[in-house]
């Protein structure tokens, strides 16, 4: 990749972490649909000298089945490149000797087959979709309220996400309900957890300042990356909503300006800062060998 015209941070860039749902594809009926240009973008990133990983809060299927779906959509992605919350949660359970009560999607249950779930000592919730019934939430509440030292793990904390038929409530909404009912604070496994991001960086063998995170969630993707010392950019596909951006910017704990990304239905982005001054334009062009960068200021 040529350095000509890159912003200063790009000169040390050695890796990219991509979110999946809302960035590369929209979930929905069947396997969902790939966002136009995203398959080509992933292919070109893999052909570059950058390391590439995929960091997701997907919890409706095992990692193997999830990656198989991505491959059916046309993405050349391997299981070892994808980092979802469930494997990290299993490692935490084993390390701390905890037995979970699971409120997760039925497609994720096989991930926990090797875990003892008798006499639960904690609760794990993920994106359970239609399994988020009153009965199931109340059962999770009863488990937590009965414990002397209740522990609630949430596989992500997103508020909503986009499917092909519209926006859907995410796990964070139900996490907050259990937090309120049980007067406790959930431990988040997945984005924006610093521990989760650092596990991906460790696998890459890179330092935070050498990696760029691209996602559609300003708080969990961009904010989580920035809090770890990475640059984070937001795409205008997926859950992006212009009216929500200004609200979310003020919720970020990082003191540095938030980098956001405009993305049309083609894989084209414009990175800008909070003042509105355009920093750098990033465009996928099928006639070029990779990305085109140019710096601009107001």
Backbone as a ProteinNet text record, in pm:
[ID]
protein_1_A
[PRIMARY]
XXXXXXXXXXXXXXXXXXXXXXXXXXXXXXXXXXXXXXXXXXXXXXXXXXXXXXXXXXXXXXXXXXXXXXXXXXXXXXXXXXXXXXXXXXXXXXXXXXXXXXXXXXXXXXXXXXXXXXXXXXXXXXXXXXXXXXXXXXXXXXXXXXXXXXXXXXXXXXXXXXXXXXXXXXXXXXXXXXXXXXXXXXXXXXXXXXXXXXXXXXXXXXXXXXXXXXXXXXXXXXXXXXXXXXXXXXXXXXXXXXXXXXXXXXXXXXXXXXXXXXXXXXXXXXXXXXXXXXXXXXXXXXXXXXXXXXXXXX
[TERTIARY]
84.4	0	88.4	55.3	135.5	99.9	201.3	179	139.8	152	128.5	-11.7	-19.8	-148.2	-216	-157.2	-220.8	-207.4	-304.5	-288.1	-175.8	-127.8	-9.8	-27.6	-145.1	-161.8	-155.4	-189.6	-191.9	-52.6	48.9	185.3	229.8	173.2	209.5	105.4	5.4	-102.2	-52.1	-76.5	-34.8	-150.8	-265.5	-377.2	-511.2	-613.6	-750.8	-841.8	-931.3	-1035.2	-1168.2	-1243.9	-1374.3	-1485.7	-1587.7	-1713.5	-1777.4	-1877.2	-1936.9	-2079	-2174.1	-2312.8	-2326.3	-2380	-2396.6	-2280.7	-2167.9	-2048.8	-2022.3	-2022.4	-2000.2	-2130	-2226.4	-2353	-2465.2	-2589	-2707	-2770.4	-2793.8	-2855.8	-3004	-3066.4	-3208	-3245.7	-3351.6	-3400.7	-3292.5	-3280.7	-3174.6	-3040	-2945.1	-2810.5	-2794.6	-2899.6	-2884.4	-2826.6	-2779.4	-2725.3	-2595.4	-2499.5	-2373.9	-2396.7	-2334.4	-2340.8	-2256.7	-2310.1	-2236.3	-2096.1	-1997.2	-1858.5	-1780.5	-1851.5	-1782.3	-1701.3	-1751	-1677	-1544.4	-1548.3	-1426.2	-1330.3	-1385.7	-1301.8	-1224.4	-1294.5	-1228.2	-1119.4	-1148.6	-1050.2	-925.4	-941.7	-826.9	-748.5	-818.3	-749	-663.4	-716.5	-641.1	-520.1	-528.9	-417.5	-311.5	-344.1	-250.7	-152.8	-68.5	26.9	-29.9	-159.7	-224.1	-277.1	-265.2	-332.5	-480.2	-565.3	-709.1	-776.6	-861	-942.3	-1084.8	-1177	-1317.9	-1368.9	-1418.1	-1460.2	-1611.1	-1686.4	-1831.8	-1895.9	-2013.7	-2094	-2203.4	-2185	-2280.5	-2296.1	-2419.7	-2444.4	-2569.1	-2599	-2713.3	-2672.2	-2541.7	-2492.6	-2352.8	-2307.9	-2170.5	-2076.3	-1952.5	-1856.7	-1842.7	-1839.9	-1823.8	-1941.7	-2064.7	-2182.2	-2192.6	-2150.9	-2153	-2056.9	-1935.3	-1837.5	-1882.8	-1947.9	-2000.3	-2102.2	-2184.1	-2280.2	-2208.6	-2104.8	-2028.6	-1965.2	-1918.5	-1856.7	-1962.6	-2082.9	-2190.2	-2226.6	-2209	-2236.2	-2126.4	-2011.3	-1903.5	-1777.6	-1772.9	-1655	-1552.9	-1428.6	-1321.3	-1265	-1341.3	-1306.7	-1288.8	-1187	-1159.2	-1208	-1238	-1286.2	-1187	-1059.1	-956.6	-946	-1003.8	-997.7	-1114	-1214.6	-1336.9	-1341	-1370.1	-1371.7	-1510.5	-1594.3	-1723.3	-1711.7	-1815.3	-1806.1	-1811.7	-1883.8	-1908	-1780.4	-1681.7	-1558.7	-1488	-1493.1	-1432.5	-1509	-1641.2	-1722.5	-1692.9	-1675.9	-1644	-1511.1	-1414.2	-1284.1	-1298.6	-1383.6	-1406	-1473.4	-1572.3	-1641.9	-1545	-1459.2	-1362.7	-1261.7	-1217	-1116.1	-1170.2	-1298.3	-1357.5	-1443.6	-1452.6	-1527.8	-1675.6	-1736.2	-1877	-1962.8	-2087.7	-2184.7	-2297.6	-2322.3	-2416.8	-2560.3	-2651	-2786.5	-2784.2	-2827.8	-2813.6	-2945	-2941.3	-3051	-2993.2	-2980.3	-2916.1	-2998.9	-2964.2	-3031.3	-3004.8	-3104.7	-3088.4	-2973.4	-2942	-2832.2	-2696.5	-2689.3	-2562.2	-2541.6	-2646	-2637.4	-2527.1	-2504.4	-2397.6	-2259.7	-2239.2	-2110.1	-2080.4	-2185.7	-2169.5	-2189.7	-2184.2	-2207.7	-2108.7	-1986.9	-1883.8	-1887.3	-1980.6	-1986.5	-2094.1	-2058.8	-2154	-2254.3	-2382.7	-2486.5	-2580.3	-2542.3	-2624.9	-2605	-2708.5	-2703.7	-2627.8	-2686.7	-2617.4	-2566	-2448.1	-2387.8	-2371.8	-2425.4	-2422.5	-2524.9	-2548.3	-2638	-2561.9	-2580	-2524.2	-2638.7	-2640.2	-2740.5	-2669.4	-2731.1	-2682.6	-2801.4	-2781.3	-2891	-2983	-3080.8	-3169	-3287.4	-3305.1	-3413.6	-3549	-3624.9	-3759.4	-3758.4	-3642.4	-3632.3	-3638.7	-3628	-3641.2	-3789	-3850.1	-3988.7	-3990.3	-4108.6	-4120.5	-4081.3	-4128.8	-4101	-3950.7	-3879.7	-3736.1	-3657	-3696.7	-3630.8	-3655.5	-3777	-3808.4	-3733.1	-3713.2	-3635.3	-3490.1	-3432.2	-3295.9	-3290.3	-3392.3	-3401.1	-3403.9	-3483.2	-3495.2	-3363.5	-3289.9	-3159	-3066.8	-3060.1	-2970.7	-3009.4	-3136.7	-3181.6	-3164.9	-3152.3	-3136.4	-2990.5	-2898.7	-2756.9	-2705.3	-2618.8	-2558.3	-2468.6	-2394.7	-2309.7	-2346.1	-2453.9	-2501.2	-2402.6	-2385.8	-2296.6	-2374.5	-2379.7	-2447.5	-2345	-2332.4	-2247.3	-2335.9	-2299.9	-2373.6	-2280.1	-2321.4	-2239.5	-2261.9	-2199.5	-2220.6	-2319.5	-2334.3	-2431.1	-2498.6	-2509	-2571.5	-2716.8	-2762.9	-2901.8	-2991.8	-2941	-3019	-2924.6	-2974.6	-2898.2	-2994.9	-2940.5	-3024.6	-3030.3	-3152	-3171.2	-3235.6	-3251.9	-3302.2	-3444.3	-3521.3	-3657.5	-3669.5	-3555.6	-3559.8	-3474.6	-3483.5	-3403.9	-3463	-3375.1	-3415	-3347.2	-3419.4	-3360.5	-3247	-3138.8	-3022.4	-3016	-2915.1	-2902.7	-2890.3	-2833.2	-2811.9	-2938.9	-3049.8	-3178.7	-3219.4	-3202.4	-3240.8	-3137.4	-3012	-2908.4	-2943.7	-2986.7	-3021.4	-3141.6	-3236.9	-3353.7	-3312.1	-3223.5	-3177.8	-3088.1	-3006.9	-2926	-3015.9	-3119.1	-3210.6	-3286.7	-3337.6	-3417.8	-3336	-3209.2	-3124.4	-3026.9	-3028.8	-2940	-2793.6	-2750.7	-2613.1	-2562.4	-2434.3	-2372.3	-2323.5	-2367.6	-2327.1	-2181.8	-2118.4	-1984.9	-2001.5	-1955.8	-1973.5	-1858.2	-1891.9	-1793.5	-1823.2	-1732.4	-1757.3	-1731.8	-1758.7	-1742	-1841	-1802.3	-1678	-1573.2	-1579.5	-1487	-1341	-1260.8	-1118.7	-1049.7	-1089.4	-1030	-1055.6	-1175.7	-1213.6	-1128.8	-1117.9	-1037.8	-890.7	-839.4	-697.4	-669.2	-769.2	-748.2	-730.4	-799.6	-784.1	-647.9	-609.1	-478.1	-366.5	-382.7	-281.3	-267.2	-380.2	-375.5	-304.7	-319.4	-254.8	-106.8	-70.5	66.2	98.9	-2.6	14.3	-23.9	26.7	-7.3	-131.3	-206.1	-329.5	-310.8	-201.7	-183.2	-153.1	-133.5	-103.9	-227.7	-344.2	-464	-581.1	-659.4	-778.9	-902.1	-1003.6	-1129.4	-1237.7	-1311.6	-1420.6	-1550.2	-1650.3	-1778.5	-1893.3	-2016.3	-2134.2	-2190.3	-2129.3	-2177.8	-2079.4	-2125.3	-2036.4	-1984.4	-2067.8	-2026.5	-1944	-1995.1	-1932.4	-1816	-1820.9	-1710.9	-1608.7	-1653.4	-1563.5	-1515.2	-1609.4	-1571.6	-1485.6	-1522.6	-1443.9	-1303.2	-1287.9	-1154.9	-1071.9	-1133	-1060.5	-1015.4	-1099.3	-1063.5	-947.1	-921.1	-806.6	-683.4	-696.5	-582.8	-578.7	-682.4	-690.4	-763.8	-751	-838.3	-965.6	-1079.4	-1205.9	-1282.4	-1341.4	-1422.2	-1558.1	-1659.3	-1796.4	-1845.2	-1909	-1969.2	-2114.7	-2164.7	-2303.1	-2396.8	-2364.7	-2456.3	-2496	-2572.4	-2610.5	-2697.4	-2661	-2742.5	-2722	-2630.7	-2602.6	-2731.1	-2748.2	-2856.1	-2799.1	-2815.9	-2758.5	-2801.3	-2930.3	-2979.8	-2917.2	-2872.7	-2815.7	-2669.4	-2602.2	-2458.3	-2422.8	-2496.2	-2463	-2485.8	-2587.2	-2611.8	-2498.1	-2458.8	-2357.5	-2220.8	-2188.7	-2057.4	-2034.2	-2137.7	-2122.9	-2115.1	-2148.5	-2142.8	-2007.8	-1926	-1795.8	-1707.8	-1641.1	-1555.7	-1420.3	-1381.8	-1251.9	-1248	-1138.2	-1131.3	-1094.4	-1046	-1002.1	-1121.3	-1108.9	-1220.4	-1257.4	-1383.5	-1431.5	-1418.4	-1360.5	-1354.8	-1476.9	-1548	-1665	-1643.5	-1723.9	-1707.6	-1840.8	-1844.8	-1962.3	-1944.8	-2047.5	-2040.5	-2171.4	-2163.7	-2282.5	-2313.5	-2401.9	-2434.7	-2319.1	-2227.6	-2102.6	-2003.2	-1892.8	-1796.7	-1706.5	-1760.4	-1689.9	-1705.5	-1598.6	-1607.5	-1538	-1584.5	-1519	-1501.2	-1379.2	-1350.8	-1346.6	-1417.6	-1418.8	-1415.8	-1379.9	-1377.6	-1504.8	-1518.1	-1641.3	-1666.1	-1562.2	-1578.5	-1631.9	-1637.2	-1688	-1580.1	-1456	-1347.4	-1307.5	-1311.7	-1279.7	-1131.6	-1096.3	-957.5	-903.4	-975.4	-922	-1035.2	-1025.7	-1126.1	-1069.1	-1151.3	-1109.7	-1209.7	-1162.9	-1255	-1205.7	-1298.9	-1264	-1294.1	-1194.5	-1208.8	-1163.6	-1253.7	-1220.8	-1113.7	-1089.3	-986.6	-848.4	-844.5	-716	-679.3	-556.4	-511.7	-561.4	-598.1	-643.1	-729.7	-700.6	-778.2	-712.5	-793	-743	-764.6	-659.9	-667.6	-637.4	-704.1	-667.5	-706	-621.9	-648.4	-714.6	-809.4	-876.2	-901.3	-910.4	-950.9	-1051.9	-1130	-1224.2	-1150.2
-118.8	0	124.4	219.5	341.7	435.3	504.8	598.2	735.9	761.6	893.9	942.3	1061	1121.2	1067.2	972.2	916.6	1013	1010.7	1086.3	1024.5	1097.8	1054.7	916	887.6	758	642.9	668.3	559.8	508.8	591.4	549.4	431.7	420.2	309.1	197.8	209	110.9	-24.9	-127.8	-263.3	-363.3	-320.1	-412	-341.9	-414.2	-364	-467.1	-419	-503.9	-456	-546.7	-513.4	-574	-493.9	-548.9	-621.2	-700.5	-779.8	-735.6	-760.5	-723.7	-572.3	-523	-379.9	-314	-384.6	-331.3	-409.1	-541.9	-625.7	-687.1	-707.8	-766.3	-721.4	-733.2	-711.4	-846.8	-878.6	-1005.9	-1000.9	-1117.6	-1125.1	-1265.2	-1276	-1405.6	-1482.4	-1611.8	-1691.8	-1649.8	-1624	-1582.7	-1431.4	-1355.8	-1211.6	-1174.7	-1050.3	-1004.2	-927.6	-949.8	-875.4	-732	-636.1	-496.5	-481.7	-421.5	-410.8	-353.1	-420.2	-376.3	-435.3	-491.8	-540.2	-666.3	-754.8	-877.3	-843.1	-748.5	-706	-636.3	-558.8	-487.2	-583.6	-687.2	-787	-858.9	-892.2	-960.5	-875.5	-745.5	-658.7	-637.3	-629.1	-617.7	-741.2	-858.2	-981.2	-988.5	-924.2	-924.2	-820	-731.4	-626.1	-678.1	-588.8	-625.4	-601.6	-573.1	-550.5	-681.2	-695.9	-807.4	-773.2	-873.4	-851.5	-948	-893.7	-974.4	-920.9	-1004.4	-968.8	-982.3	-873.5	-867.7	-843.4	-937	-929.5	-963.5	-909.9	-948.1	-1047.1	-1114.4	-1213.6	-1327.7	-1353.5	-1460.5	-1540.7	-1553.3	-1634.7	-1767.3	-1792.2	-1918.3	-1944.2	-2068.8	-2099	-2031	-2014.8	-1948.2	-2021.9	-2154.8	-2233.3	-2212.4	-2215.4	-2197.2	-2053.4	-1959.4	-1819	-1794	-1847.6	-1831.3	-1903	-2018.2	-2089.3	-2003.1	-1928.9	-1837.3	-1726.7	-1669.6	-1563.5	-1612.9	-1734.8	-1791.8	-1815.2	-1851.8	-1867.3	-1733	-1624.8	-1491.6	-1444.7	-1516.3	-1482.4	-1430.1	-1425.8	-1374.4	-1486.4	-1462.1	-1558.2	-1543.1	-1586.6	-1566.9	-1702.1	-1712.1	-1835.4	-1823.3	-1936	-1937.5	-1869.4	-1892.1	-1837	-1684.9	-1623.9	-1478.3	-1406.9	-1482.3	-1424.1	-1436.2	-1326.3	-1322.2	-1281.4	-1379.4	-1352.1	-1365.5	-1324.8	-1327	-1465.5	-1561	-1688.9	-1762.9	-1780.9	-1849.7	-1778.2	-1644.4	-1568.1	-1591.4	-1601	-1626.3	-1763.5	-1862.7	-1997.8	-1998.8	-1924.8	-1915.9	-1852.8	-1751.5	-1686.1	-1782.5	-1857	-1953.5	-2057.1	-2108.2	-2209.2	-2151.1	-2031	-1967	-1939.9	-1903.8	-1864.7	-1974.7	-2088.9	-2201.5	-2174.2	-2105.5	-2068.1	-2160	-2178.4	-2258.7	-2166.4	-2155.6	-2054.3	-2102.2	-2010.1	-2021.3	-1942.5	-2004.1	-1942.8	-1883.3	-1756.2	-1692.1	-1643.7	-1736.2	-1709.6	-1771.3	-1739	-1795.4	-1946	-2021.3	-2166.6	-2207.3	-2124.7	-2155.5	-2147.5	-2081	-2066.2	-2173.6	-2243.3	-2341.2	-2445.8	-2498.4	-2598.8	-2548.3	-2418.4	-2361.7	-2393.4	-2414.4	-2435.9	-2582	-2673.1	-2815	-2870.9	-2820.5	-2874.5	-2812.5	-2719.5	-2646.2	-2704.4	-2722.3	-2768.7	-2657	-2686	-2584.2	-2619.5	-2720.5	-2757	-2655.7	-2630.9	-2537.9	-2410	-2326	-2208	-2113.8	-2060.3	-1959.8	-1825.4	-1816.8	-1691.5	-1700.8	-1590.4	-1586.6	-1526.7	-1588.2	-1533.7	-1501.3	-1378.3	-1341.9	-1300.1	-1336.6	-1296.4	-1248.8	-1228.6	-1186.8	-1306.4	-1321.8	-1438.5	-1420.7	-1301.6	-1274.1	-1310.9	-1399	-1432.6	-1507.7	-1557.1	-1625.5	-1526.1	-1396.5	-1293.6	-1274.5	-1377.3	-1368.2	-1325.1	-1285.4	-1250.2	-1368.6	-1487.7	-1606.6	-1632.2	-1622.3	-1651	-1541.8	-1416.6	-1308	-1321.2	-1357.3	-1370.8	-1487.4	-1594.3	-1707.5	-1665.3	-1587.3	-1536.8	-1445	-1362.4	-1274.5	-1355.7	-1462	-1543.3	-1611.4	-1656	-1716.2	-1613	-1494.9	-1390.8	-1347.6	-1323.8	-1271.6	-1373.7	-1502.9	-1607.9	-1628.2	-1570.8	-1590.9	-1491.5	-1540	-1451.6	-1348.6	-1392.1	-1301.4	-1315.4	-1248.8	-1266.1	-1210.7	-1286.6	-1245.4	-1255.3	-1144.3	-1139.4	-1107.4	-1196.9	-1174.1	-1141	-1037.1	-1000.7	-1009.9	-1084.8	-1103.5	-984.7	-872.8	-745.6	-661.1	-535.7	-447.6	-353.5	-400	-317.5	-287.1	-170.4	-130.6	-182.6	-182.8	-234	-264.9	-340.4	-371.1	-377.3	-381.8	-380.2	-516.4	-560.2	-673.7	-622.7	-709.3	-665.8	-609.8	-647.8	-596.9	-484	-432.8	-318.6	-338.8	-243.6	-246.6	-344.5	-406.9	-503	-468.8	-487.8	-466.7	-566.1	-518.2	-602.1	-637.3	-713.9	-769.8	-663.6	-546.7	-444.4	-398	-399.9	-358.9	-452.4	-580.9	-680.8	-689	-662.3	-652.9	-543.8	-427.5	-315.8	-350.2	-425.1	-463.8	-550.9	-648.6	-735.5	-659.6	-568.7	-484.9	-407.8	-347	-265.7	-351.8	-465.7	-551.4	-609.9	-642.4	-710.2	-615.9	-489.1	-388.7	-433.3	-465.2	-507.5	-450	-468.3	-423.4	-545.7	-559.2	-673.6	-663.3	-777.1	-783.8	-810.3	-717.6	-730.4	-810.1	-914.5	-993.4	-972.2	-910	-867.8	-718.8	-661.9	-517.5	-444.9	-337.1	-260.4	-295.9	-413.7	-453.4	-441.7	-373.6	-358.9	-495.2	-583.4	-717.9	-791.9	-775.9	-840.9	-787.4	-655.8	-596.4	-636.2	-638.3	-672.1	-817.7	-905.5	-1044.6	-1053.6	-967.4	-964.2	-906.4	-797.7	-737.3	-835.4	-913.4	-1012.4	-1117.9	-1160.3	-1258.8	-1203.1	-1073.9	-1009.4	-980.9	-976.2	-942	-796.6	-709.2	-567.7	-480.7	-356.3	-258.6	-180.3	-124.7	-53.4	55.7	132.1	243.1	194.8	64.1	8.7	-49.5	-36.2	-104.3	-7	-25.5	54.1	-34.6	12	-59.6	9.3	-66.7	-11.9	-82.9	-6.8	-65.7	29.2	-17.2	68	119.8	81.2	121	220	343	448.7	422.7	364.9	340	212.9	103	-26.5	-56.7	-10	-31	82.1	204	320.1	353.7	367.9	404.4	298.8	171.4	63.1	60.8	82.3	83.7	200.7	318.4	436.9	423.5	363.6	345.3	249.5	168.4	77.8	138.2	257.5	322.1	306	243.5	229.6	348.2	363.5	453.9	378.1	445.8	383.3	467.6	403.2	474.8	408.1	488.2	439	447.2	339.9	339.8	384.7	437.6	484.5	378.6	254.5	145.9	79	-29.5	-100.8	-15.5	-9	60.7	211.4	261.8	404.9	485.6	586.3	681.8	819	911.7	1045	1114.7	1096.9	1163	1105.3	979.9	915	950.7	993.4	1015.3	1123.7	1236.5	1346.8	1310	1228.4	1181.8	1092.4	996.8	899.4	962	1065.4	1128.9	1177.6	1234.1	1288.1	1180.1	1055.6	946.2	876.5	905.3	839.8	891.1	800	840.7	889.2	854.8	896.3	1046.2	1114.2	1258.4	1299.8	1207.6	1243.8	1253.8	1335	1348.2	1213.4	1194.9	1068.6	1073.1	972.9	960.4	882.7	937.4	870.7	847.4	758	724.8	731.8	800.7	799.2	687.6	604.9	495.2	491	498.9	488.8	341.7	311.1	170.6	99.3	173.3	114.4	126.2	53.3	56.7	178.6	295.4	422.7	496.8	547	612	746.4	833.7	961.5	974	985.4	998.5	1146.7	1186.2	1326.4	1336.4	1453.3	1470.9	1543	1565.3	1622.9	1765.3	1836.1	1973.3	1978.8	1864.7	1859.6	1871.6	1894.2	1904.9	1767.8	1746.6	1615.8	1587.7	1473.2	1435.4	1360.8	1261	1176.8	1101.6	1088.2	1014.8	878	775	637	576.4	534.4	487.5	354.9	260.4	137.8	159	139.8	160.2	33.8	-30.2	-156.8	-141.2	-17.8	4.1	23.2	40.9	58.3	-69.4	-77.2	-198.9	-207.3	-92.9	-98.7	21.9	88.7	204.1	333.7	434.9	567.3	658.8	727	817.7	959.6	1057.9	1196.8	1277.8	1371.1	1452	1583.2	1625	1753.5	1821.7	1950.5	2028	2131.9	2177.3	2283.3	2410.5
0	0	0	-82.5	-90	23.5	76.5	185.3	136.5	9.4	-45.2	-12.5	54.2	84.5	208.1	276	395	511.4	603.7	727.3	809.5	908.5	985.1	1045.9	1100.6	1167.5	1069.7	944.9	847.3	815	840.7	809.2	895.4	1014.3	1103	1101.8	1014.1	1010.6	962.1	1043.2	1008.9	1009.7	1060.6	1068.9	1068.1	1027.5	1025.2	1090.4	1176.5	1234.8	1180.7	1122.2	1066	1149.2	1176.4	1223.7	1105.3	1129.9	1022.6	988.4	1077	1049.6	1042.7	932.8	914.2	844.6	835.7	768.3	640.4	650.4	533.4	480.8	567.5	523.7	616.6	569.7	652.6	679.7	806.5	840.9	808.3	802.9	771.8	729.3	652.4	610.1	535.1	564.8	504.4	560.7	472	514.3	521.7	482.7	473.9	338.1	324.6	196.3	219.4	131.3	138	92.5	161.2	119.5	-7.1	-112.1	-238.8	-220.5	-276.9	-268.9	-154.1	-55.4	64	38.1	-47.5	-78.7	-145.1	-240.4	-309.8	-213.6	-120.3	-24.8	64.3	114.5	198.5	119.9	-4.2	-88.5	-105.6	-130.7	-151	-21.4	91.3	219.7	244.8	211.6	230.7	137.6	22.8	-71.9	-36.1	57.6	97.4	201.9	251.5	356	495.7	504.9	633.9	691.6	823.2	889.5	901.4	890.7	892.9	989	1077.2	1166.2	1164.9	1212.4	1214.4	1357.4	1411.7	1551.4	1555	1610.8	1603.5	1736.8	1758.9	1874.9	1834.5	1722.6	1673.7	1774.9	1817.4	1915.3	1880.4	1751.4	1711.6	1649.3	1644.5	1588.4	1642.5	1634.4	1671	1572	1611.3	1523.3	1390.2	1394.5	1273	1177.2	1229.8	1144.6	1093.8	1176.3	1136.6	1020.9	1032.1	924.9	798.5	813.4	696.3	622.5	697	634.4	558.8	619.5	553.6	424	426.1	306	197.3	236.1	137.3	74.1	150.8	97.7	1.9	3.8	-88.5	-24.5	109.5	178.9	202.3	165.2	188.5	328	427.3	568.3	636	721.4	795.8	940.1	1001.8	1139.6	1233.1	1214.1	1303.1	1295.4	1193	1176.8	1244.1	1289.1	1342	1493.9	1561.5	1708	1757.6	1793.3	1856.7	2008.4	2084.4	2231.1	2295.1	2235.8	2304	2343.8	2255.1	2298.1	2412.9	2411.7	2521.6	2651.4	2641.8	2760.6	2819.8	2736.1	2783	2857.3	2805.1	2872.1	3010.8	3023.1	3152.1	3249.3	3202.2	3287.8	3343.7	3257.2	3301.1	3398.2	3370.1	3456.3	3596.1	3604.8	3733.3	3794.9	3728.9	3782.7	3798	3701.4	3709	3621.3	3664.8	3589.9	3544	3413.8	3365.4	3349.8	3372.9	3319.7	3189.7	3080.9	2949.2	2900.4	2864.2	2793.1	2661	2567.2	2438.8	2326.9	2205.4	2087.9	2080.8	2038.3	2032.7	1940.8	1842	1751.7	1817.6	1933.1	2004.4	2110.3	2147.8	2257.6	2239.4	2117.9	2102.9	2142.7	2141	2180.9	2327.6	2407.1	2551.2	2591	2496.7	2526.7	2628.9	2628.9	2718.4	2857.6	2880.6	3007.6	3099.3	3226.7	3327.7	3356	3334.8	3355	3471.4	3551.6	3667.3	3779.5	3856.8	3970.7	3931.5	3847	3793.4	3901.2	3874.6	3963.5	3892.3	3770.5	3695.8	3583.7	3516.5	3400.6	3283.4	3166.1	3042.5	2947.9	2896.9	2797.1	2668.3	2557.4	2426.4	2344.9	2216.2	2130	2107.1	2196.1	2192.7	2099.3	2042.1	1947.1	2008.8	1946	1994.9	2127.7	2168.4	2297.9	2413.9	2383.5	2486.6	2522.2	2580	2626	2772.8	2821.4	2962.8	3050.7	3013.8	3093.5	3104.5	2993.2	2994.9	3066.7	3048.6	3121.3	3271.5	3306.9	3448.5	3511.4	3434.4	3485.5	3510.8	3419.2	3439.1	3560.8	3576.4	3693.5	3822.7	3826	3947.3	3982.4	3880.4	3907.2	3971	3913.8	3965.2	4105.9	4127.9	4257.3	4369.3	4331.5	4431.8	4473.2	4398.4	4425.8	4529	4617	4716.3	4648.6	4546.3	4469.9	4321.4	4280.6	4142.8	4039.8	3932	3823.1	3691.9	3619.9	3491	3382	3284.8	3168.7	3048.3	2977.4	2856.3	2737	2636	2516.2	2422.9	2459.2	2391	2467.6	2423.6	2489.7	2389	2264.8	2161.7	2192.8	2145.6	2165.5	2054	1933	1820.7	1705.3	1608.3	1488.6	1370.8	1250.9	1132.5	1065.6	1032.2	944.6	815.9	719.6	589.9	598.4	702	715.5	817	865.6	956.8	1080.4	1174.2	1296.6	1398	1475.8	1578.8	1711.3	1821.4	1953.8	1976.1	2038.4	2064.7	2213.4	2249.3	2383.7	2492.4	2458.8	2561	2627.9	2555.3	2611.1	2724.7	2703.8	2803.7	2916.2	2883.1	2985.8	3086.2	3035.8	3123.9	3212	3158.3	3238	3356.7	3332.7	3441	3538.7	3488.9	3578.3	3674.4	3620.2	3701.2	3802	3755.2	3842.5	3956.5	3927.9	4026.5	4095.8	4058.5	4116.9	4108.7	3987.4	3965.1	3833.1	3808.7	3685.2	3608.2	3484.4	3402.8	3360.9	3343.7	3285.6	3136.7	3054.3	2909.4	2850	2777.8	2703.6	2555.9	2485.8	2349.1	2339.7	2225.2	2210.5	2299.9	2369.4	2359.5	2464.5	2522	2627.7	2583.1	2665.8	2633.8	2631	2722.5	2726.5	2595.6	2542.9	2417.3	2301.4	2292.1	2185.3	2197.3	2319.9	2338.5	2302	2316.5	2276.1	2124.8	2050	1904.1	1867.7	1934.8	1909.7	1940.6	2048.3	2084.7	1976.3	1920.3	1812.7	1690.1	1666.8	1552.9	1579.8	1708.4	1744.5	1717.9	1730.1	1699.2	1818.7	1818.4	1919.8	1875.4	1970.9	1934.9	1829.7	1839.3	1745.5	1603.4	1587.3	1455.7	1387.2	1453.2	1404.2	1392.4	1288.9	1262.6	1277	1351.9	1368.8	1287.8	1207.8	1127	1164.5	1204.6	1242.6	1219.1	1246.8	1227.4	1359.1	1471.1	1603.4	1664.2	1685.5	1732.8	1873.9	1959	2096.5	2110.5	2056.7	2080.6	1987.4	1862.7	1768.5	1778.2	1748.9	1747.8	1888	1982.2	2118.8	2184.7	2167.4	2225.7	2171.9	2040.6	1978.9	2030	2036.4	2081.7	2226.8	2309.7	2450	2467.4	2364.7	2367.4	2301.3	2246.5	2182.4	2031.8	1975	1829.9	1769.6	1638.5	1566	1534.2	1546.6	1514.2	1414.8	1316.5	1218.4	1205.1	1171.7	1162.7	1019.2	974.3	841.1	849.7	740.2	738.4	678.8	701.7	667.9	798.5	790.1	911.7	1001.5	1130.2	1228.3	1227.9	1143.7	1143.9	1124.1	1207	1193	1218.4	1123	1137.1	1264	1301.9	1422.1	1547.6	1542.2	1661	1678.9	1569.9	1575.6	1677.2	1675.7	1763.8	1909.4	1935	2072.2	2118.3	2035.4	2073.3	2090.6	2013.5	2024.4	2166.6	2227.4	2362.1	2468.3	2433.4	2529.9	2530.6	2430.9	2424.9	2538.4	2606.8	2718.2	2671.7	2547.3	2497.1	2475.4	2514.6	2498.2	2356.7	2275.9	2141.8	2048.1	1941.2	1847	1786.7	1765.7	1707.8	1557.1	1500.2	1355.6	1309.8	1213.8	1160	1011.5	957.9	817.2	746.1	634.8	550.4	448	435.3	338.1	260.3	130.6	48.6	26.6	-67	-92	-162.1	-215.9	-261.3	-147.3	-154.7	-44.6	-60.5	-21.1	-33.6	97.1	152.7	282.3	282.1	370	394.6	544.6	591	733.7	767.4	873.8	912	1063.9	1116.5	1261.8	1305.2	1438.4	1490.3	1444.8	1407.2	1362.4	1220.1	1153.2	1017.6	912.4	955	859.4	808.6	678.6	622.8	637.8	693.1	712.4	591.3	550.6	444.2	376.4	247.8	171.4	136.3	154.9	128.8	32.7	-82.6	-184.9	-243.4	-257.1	-328.9	-475.7	-557.7	-701	-772.7	-845.9	-910.4	-1017.1	-1060.1	-1162.2	-1101.1	-968.8	-900.3	-827.2	-780.3	-713.3	-570	-511.5	-373	-341.1	-230.2	-187.9	-237.5	-258.7	-292.9	-173.2	-130.5	-16.8	-63.1	-6.2	-29.2	94.7	132.8	251.5	210.2	289.2	263.8	396.9	394	510.5	466	563.6	532.3	496.6
[MASK]
++++++++++++++++++++++++++++++++++++++++++++++++++++++++++++++++++++++++++++++++++++++++++++++++++++++++++++++++++++++++++++++++++++++++++++++++++++++++++++++++++++++++++++++++++++++++++++++++++++++++++++++++++++++++++++++++++++++++++++++++++++++++++++++++++++++++++++++++++++++++++++++++++++++++++

